[in-house]
Amino acid sequence: MPDALKFDRIRKELPGVCATLGLVGVLTIALFSMVWELGLEHGSVVYLLPVVIAATRWGIVSAIVAAVCGVLASAFFFYPPLYSFRITNPQEVVNLILFIFVAVVVSQLATRLKRQLEMARQREIDLRDLYAFSRRLAVAFDVSDIHAAIEDHLATIMQRKVVLFASAHDASGSSGRRAGVTVPEAVLTQVVEVASSRRDANSGVTVTAESGDVWLIRAVSPKSSEFGVIAIDLGRESQESSDELRIRVDAVLADATATLERLGVAHAISEARMRAQTDQLREALIGSVSHELRTPLASILGAATVLSAAPALANEKKLRALVHDVRDEAERLNNDIQNLLDASRISSDGLKPHIEWADPADIVHSAIERCRNRMSDRRIVLNLPVDLPLIHIDPVLVEQALVQLFDNAVKYSHAGSQIAVTARARDGRMILSVRDEGAGLTAAEQLKIWDRFARGERHAATTSGSGLGLWIANAFIAANGGKINAISEGPGKGTAMAIELPVTQAAVTQLEGDTDE
């Protein structure tokens, strides 16, 4: 083992020593010609140049070789008697001794300066990596994002293929390929063992795959299981190299663990897991309750609709008003349940619009028909040109967004007021506008109305609602590549809600051309 290390050290230093000998030889030839041509007596001080160059490029060993070779060359070529290593003048002996001392000191200083420069450069790289790592953690949304950031950070530091597994279940359910790295089955088995605490997670376990690569499996942190277990591909290294790599891995993981603990990542992972579980429970509860309520509510709504049209109640004003109240409240409850289902859909699975060509006028008429009972005491004014272009959207989502806008217009306007619905195509955009003559908006309300559960303080006590309607409408329109703008001149001056959707005119022209054929 010691002989192998010595041989490896000599092998690493040999290129620098050979380059140093060549540099001293070239300088000696140049000095020798200058002595003959220009009459210089000797130039041993010039041999400090290869000492400095060797120290800064190849290290202290090459620098000492340059110093010794410089002294020997000076004694042989430039000090009398020439072409002999014997020196007769004591003053010149002192000069050579001083030269050796200065050369060694200079080589030490140059080597130290080089080492400090490399350390400063490495520190700069580490700080840059740590800053990038901290920035990724700051924008991480869930546990998987945090683990991905840890995995990439460790891979960057170690310059090896690194795969992180959050738990034994994560490893057992893995398909064998993670983050672009193929993990052998034997490695996955050991990861499960370590993550299940059936193997020593601190010192780590080495596994040799069928390909011959050596993998190291160990816990990221011996103190916290939240950071998971990593598998590092050490490659086809010798036993000595693997031992050196394991020492380096231990040092890197110690620094990384300290950084993770300092940044509070374990707490962040725990909170993210708790938040994810809470969100899942909330969405499941909302979905379950909403669906359970829909069945009896449909019966109530159907019965109220039949009773409101029954001839027996034609002359019973009190009973007829009571039936209408039941129907109206059932419809309001049905809309609230639909809002909860839509909010659950937006929060959990995200929106996946089913895009198709649709006529804006058909969408507007369909939305008005759905809200006809609620808007029966409002004057509806339509301005829908006959030459509106088709739009490439999900008509169901856009119709639901319009229903939310109509419901909002009715809720915040008085009976007998006007609701104007207009549509126009301009600058590659389709604009559907709903304008009411209701309560209007303040400047502060215009900024907050698109937030989830946002309610205006002016109407919170007098107007019922969950604060989800405009948030849902905005999400549905955004899923179709559009946006909603709210325009109001102030409180009591009404509000205009304008939906902007993209119009692909070239596609419309092509579609019309295909239809004509």
FENJO-V75008 format. One record per pair of residues at least 12 apart in sequence whose C-alpha atoms are under 7 Angstrom apart, sorted by the first residue. I is the first residue (numbers start at 1). J is the second residue. D is the distance in Angstrom with one decimal. If there is no record, write none. Layout:
i=I j=J d=D
i=I j=J d=D
This chain:
i=16 j=58 d=5.2
i=16 j=62 d=5.9
i=17 j=62 d=5.0
i=17 j=65 d=7.0
i=20 j=54 d=6.2
i=20 j=62 d=6.3
i=20 j=66 d=6.1
i=21 j=66 d=6.9
i=23 j=50 d=6.5
i=24 j=50 d=6.4
i=24 j=66 d=6.7
i=24 j=70 d=6.8
i=31 j=43 d=7.0
i=41 j=78 d=7.0
i=42 j=78 d=5.2
i=44 j=74 d=5.6
i=47 j=70 d=5.4
i=48 j=103 d=6.2
i=50 j=66 d=6.1
i=51 j=63 d=4.9
i=51 j=66 d=5.2
i=51 j=67 d=5.9
i=51 j=103 d=6.5
i=51 j=107 d=6.1
i=52 j=106 d=6.7
i=52 j=107 d=5.9
i=52 j=110 d=6.4
i=55 j=107 d=5.2
i=55 j=110 d=5.6
i=55 j=111 d=5.2
i=56 j=110 d=5.6
i=56 j=111 d=5.7
i=56 j=114 d=5.8
i=59 j=111 d=5.9
i=60 j=107 d=6.3
i=60 j=108 d=6.6
i=60 j=111 d=6.1
i=63 j=107 d=5.6
i=64 j=104 d=6.4
i=67 j=100 d=6.3
i=67 j=103 d=5.7
i=71 j=96 d=6.5
i=75 j=87 d=7.0
i=133 j=149 d=6.5
i=133 j=153 d=6.3
i=136 j=149 d=6.3
i=137 j=149 d=6.7
i=142 j=272 d=5.5
i=143 j=269 d=5.6
i=143 j=272 d=5.7
i=143 j=273 d=6.3
i=151 j=163 d=6.4
i=151 j=164 d=5.6
i=160 j=232 d=6.7
i=160 j=233 d=6.4
i=160 j=234 d=6.9
i=161 j=232 d=5.8
i=161 j=233 d=5.4
i=162 j=230 d=6.6
i=162 j=231 d=5.8
i=162 j=232 d=4.7
i=162 j=233 d=6.6
i=163 j=178 d=6.7
i=163 j=230 d=5.5
i=163 j=231 d=5.2
i=163 j=232 d=6.6
i=164 j=228 d=6.7
i=164 j=229 d=5.7
i=164 j=230 d=4.3
i=164 j=231 d=6.5
i=165 j=228 d=5.6
i=165 j=229 d=5.3
i=165 j=230 d=6.2
i=166 j=227 d=6.8
i=166 j=228 d=4.3
i=166 j=229 d=6.5
i=167 j=195 d=5.8
i=167 j=228 d=5.9
i=168 j=192 d=4.7
i=168 j=195 d=5.0
i=168 j=196 d=5.9
i=171 j=188 d=6.1
i=171 j=191 d=6.6
i=171 j=192 d=6.0
i=172 j=192 d=6.5
i=184 j=209 d=6.5
i=186 j=209 d=6.8
i=187 j=207 d=6.4
i=191 j=217 d=6.4
i=191 j=229 d=6.9
i=194 j=218 d=6.9
i=195 j=229 d=6.3
i=201 j=218 d=5.1
i=201 j=219 d=5.1
i=202 j=218 d=6.1
i=202 j=219 d=6.0
i=202 j=222 d=5.5
i=203 j=218 d=6.8
i=204 j=216 d=6.5
i=204 j=217 d=5.3
i=204 j=218 d=4.1
i=205 j=217 d=5.1
i=205 j=218 d=6.4
i=212 j=236 d=6.2
i=213 j=233 d=6.9
i=213 j=234 d=6.8
i=213 j=235 d=4.6
i=213 j=236 d=4.8
i=214 j=233 d=6.2
i=214 j=234 d=5.4
i=214 j=235 d=5.5
i=214 j=236 d=6.1
i=215 j=231 d=6.4
i=215 j=232 d=5.4
i=215 j=233 d=4.6
i=215 j=234 d=5.6
i=216 j=231 d=5.6
i=216 j=232 d=5.1
i=216 j=233 d=6.6
i=216 j=234 d=7.0
i=217 j=230 d=5.8
i=217 j=231 d=4.5
i=217 j=232 d=6.5
i=218 j=230 d=5.8
i=218 j=231 d=6.8
i=220 j=253 d=6.4
i=221 j=257 d=5.9
i=226 j=266 d=5.7
i=226 j=269 d=6.9
i=227 j=266 d=6.7
i=283 j=344 d=5.6
i=286 j=340 d=6.8
i=287 j=341 d=6.2
i=287 j=344 d=7.0
i=290 j=337 d=5.7
i=290 j=341 d=6.8
i=297 j=330 d=6.8
i=301 j=327 d=5.8
i=301 j=330 d=5.8
i=304 j=323 d=5.9
i=304 j=326 d=6.5
i=304 j=327 d=5.3
i=305 j=327 d=6.5
i=307 j=323 d=6.8
i=308 j=320 d=6.3
i=308 j=323 d=6.0
i=308 j=324 d=6.5
i=339 j=468 d=6.7
i=339 j=469 d=6.8
i=342 j=472 d=6.9
i=343 j=472 d=6.6
i=351 j=479 d=6.5
i=353 j=394 d=5.5
i=353 j=479 d=6.6
i=353 j=480 d=6.9
i=354 j=394 d=5.1
i=355 j=392 d=6.2
i=355 j=393 d=4.7
i=355 j=394 d=4.6
i=356 j=392 d=5.4
i=356 j=393 d=5.5
i=356 j=394 d=6.1
i=357 j=390 d=6.2
i=357 j=391 d=5.6
i=357 j=392 d=4.6
i=357 j=393 d=6.4
i=358 j=390 d=5.5
i=358 j=391 d=5.5
i=358 j=392 d=6.5
i=358 j=393 d=7.0
i=358 j=395 d=6.5
i=359 j=390 d=5.0
i=359 j=391 d=6.6
i=360 j=390 d=6.8
i=361 j=384 d=6.5
i=363 j=395 d=6.6
i=363 j=399 d=5.7
i=367 j=399 d=5.5
i=367 j=402 d=6.2
i=367 j=403 d=5.5
i=371 j=403 d=6.8
i=375 j=410 d=6.6
i=377 j=415 d=5.6
i=377 j=416 d=5.7
i=378 j=415 d=5.9
i=378 j=416 d=4.9
i=378 j=417 d=5.5
i=378 j=418 d=5.8
i=378 j=419 d=6.8
i=379 j=416 d=6.3
i=379 j=417 d=6.1
i=379 j=418 d=4.6
i=379 j=419 d=6.1
i=380 j=418 d=6.0
i=380 j=419 d=5.1
i=380 j=420 d=6.0
i=381 j=419 d=6.2
i=381 j=420 d=4.6
i=381 j=421 d=6.1
i=382 j=420 d=6.0
i=382 j=421 d=5.0
i=382 j=422 d=6.0
i=383 j=421 d=6.2
i=383 j=422 d=4.6
i=383 j=423 d=6.5
i=384 j=422 d=5.8
i=384 j=423 d=5.4
i=388 j=424 d=6.9
i=388 j=425 d=6.7
i=390 j=508 d=6.5
i=391 j=503 d=5.5
i=393 j=480 d=5.8
i=394 j=480 d=6.7
i=397 j=476 d=5.5
i=398 j=476 d=6.6
i=398 j=477 d=6.2
i=401 j=473 d=4.2
i=401 j=476 d=6.3
i=401 j=477 d=6.9
i=404 j=469 d=5.5
i=404 j=470 d=6.6
i=404 j=473 d=6.3
i=409 j=436 d=5.8
i=412 j=438 d=5.4
i=412 j=439 d=5.7
i=413 j=436 d=6.9
i=413 j=437 d=6.1
i=413 j=438 d=3.8
i=413 j=439 d=6.2
i=414 j=438 d=6.5
i=417 j=437 d=6.2
i=418 j=436 d=6.1
i=418 j=437 d=6.2
i=419 j=434 d=6.9
i=419 j=435 d=5.6
i=419 j=436 d=4.6
i=420 j=434 d=5.8
i=420 j=435 d=5.1
i=420 j=436 d=6.5
i=421 j=433 d=5.6
i=421 j=434 d=4.8
i=421 j=435 d=6.6
i=422 j=434 d=6.8
i=428 j=502 d=6.2
i=428 j=503 d=5.2
i=428 j=504 d=7.0
i=429 j=500 d=6.2
i=429 j=501 d=5.5
i=429 j=502 d=4.7
i=429 j=503 d=5.2
i=430 j=500 d=5.6
i=430 j=501 d=5.0
i=430 j=502 d=6.1
i=430 j=503 d=6.2
i=431 j=498 d=6.3
i=431 j=499 d=5.4
i=431 j=500 d=4.6
i=431 j=501 d=6.5
i=432 j=498 d=5.6
i=432 j=499 d=5.0
i=432 j=500 d=6.7
i=433 j=496 d=6.6
i=433 j=497 d=5.6
i=433 j=498 d=4.2
i=433 j=499 d=6.2
i=434 j=496 d=5.6
i=434 j=497 d=5.2
i=434 j=498 d=6.5
i=435 j=495 d=5.7
i=435 j=496 d=4.1
i=435 j=497 d=6.3
i=436 j=494 d=5.3
i=436 j=495 d=5.6
i=436 j=496 d=6.5
i=437 j=493 d=6.4
i=437 j=494 d=4.1
i=437 j=495 d=6.8
i=438 j=492 d=6.1
i=438 j=493 d=6.6
i=438 j=494 d=4.4
i=438 j=495 d=6.9
i=439 j=491 d=5.6
i=439 j=492 d=4.3
i=439 j=493 d=6.4
i=439 j=494 d=5.6
i=440 j=488 d=5.8
i=440 j=490 d=5.6
i=440 j=491 d=4.5
i=440 j=492 d=5.0
i=440 j=493 d=5.2
i=440 j=494 d=4.2
i=440 j=495 d=4.9
i=441 j=488 d=5.7
i=441 j=490 d=5.3
i=441 j=491 d=5.2
i=441 j=495 d=6.8
i=442 j=490 d=5.4
i=442 j=491 d=5.8
i=446 j=486 d=6.8
i=449 j=470 d=6.9
i=450 j=470 d=5.7
i=450 j=471 d=4.9
i=450 j=474 d=7.0
i=451 j=471 d=5.9
i=452 j=467 d=6.5
i=452 j=468 d=5.8
i=452 j=471 d=5.6
i=453 j=466 d=6.1
i=453 j=467 d=4.0
i=453 j=468 d=5.3
i=454 j=467 d=4.7
i=455 j=467 d=5.3
i=481 j=501 d=6.6
i=481 j=502 d=6.9
i=482 j=500 d=5.3
i=482 j=501 d=4.5
i=482 j=502 d=6.5
i=483 j=499 d=6.0
i=483 j=500 d=5.4
i=483 j=501 d=7.0
i=484 j=497 d=6.8
i=484 j=498 d=5.5
i=484 j=499 d=4.5
i=484 j=500 d=6.2
i=485 j=497 d=5.8
i=485 j=498 d=5.2
i=485 j=499 d=6.6
i=486 j=498 d=6.5
